[in-house]
Amino acid sequence: MYGWIWRHLPGNTWVKALISLVLVLAIVFVLFQYVFPWAEPLLPFNDVTVDQGMAAVR
């Protein structure tokens, strides 16, 4: 897949590397701005249960 993307990008190696960096940064931006906030309520990271039954014994 990455080879296919690399072959289809225009320009020489430096231009392809710059375009690839911009694409990666755009994907990361979209993930942090839209995908992760949408998925956060669906994930169980905040479902923490602490037992209040017995106090710690020293």
C-alpha positions as CSV (number, residue, x, y, z in Angstrom):
1,M,0.0,0.0,0.0
2,Y,2.8,2.5,0.9
3,G,4.7,1.6,-2.2
4,W,1.6,2.3,-4.3
5,I,1.1,5.7,-2.6
6,W,4.8,6.5,-3.1
7,R,4.7,5.7,-6.8
8,H,1.7,7.9,-7.4
9,L,3.0,11.0,-5.6
10,P,4.4,13.6,-8.0
11,G,7.9,14.9,-8.0
12,N,11.3,13.7,-7.0
13,T,12.3,12.0,-3.7
14,W,12.4,15.2,-1.7
15,V,9.0,16.4,-2.9
16,K,7.5,13.0,-2.3
17,A,8.9,13.0,1.2
18,L,7.4,16.4,1.9
19,I,4.0,15.5,0.5
20,S,4.1,12.3,2.6
21,L,4.9,14.3,5.7
22,V,2.0,16.7,5.0
23,L,-0.3,13.7,4.4
24,V,0.7,12.1,7.7
25,L,0.2,15.4,9.6
26,A,-3.2,15.8,8.0
27,I,-4.3,12.3,9.0
28,V,-3.1,12.9,12.6
29,F,-4.9,16.2,12.7
30,V,-8.2,14.6,11.5
31,L,-7.8,11.8,14.1
32,F,-7.3,14.1,17.0
33,Q,-9.9,16.7,16.0
34,Y,-12.7,14.4,14.9
35,V,-12.2,10.7,15.3
36,F,-10.9,10.4,18.8
37,P,-13.4,12.9,20.4
38,W,-16.2,10.9,18.6
39,A,-14.9,7.6,19.9
40,E,-14.0,8.6,23.4
41,P,-17.5,8.2,25.0
42,L,-17.6,4.7,23.5
43,L,-14.4,3.5,25.1
44,P,-14.4,2.1,28.7
45,F,-11.3,4.1,30.0
46,N,-13.3,6.0,32.6
47,D,-15.2,3.0,34.0
48,V,-13.0,2.5,37.1
49,T,-14.4,0.8,40.1
50,V,-12.7,1.1,43.5
51,D,-13.9,-1.0,46.4
52,Q,-14.7,1.0,49.5
53,G,-15.3,-2.1,51.7
54,M,-12.2,-2.4,53.9
55,A,-9.7,0.3,55.0
56,A,-6.0,-0.4,54.6
57,V,-4.5,-2.0,57.6
58,R,-1.0,-0.8,58.7
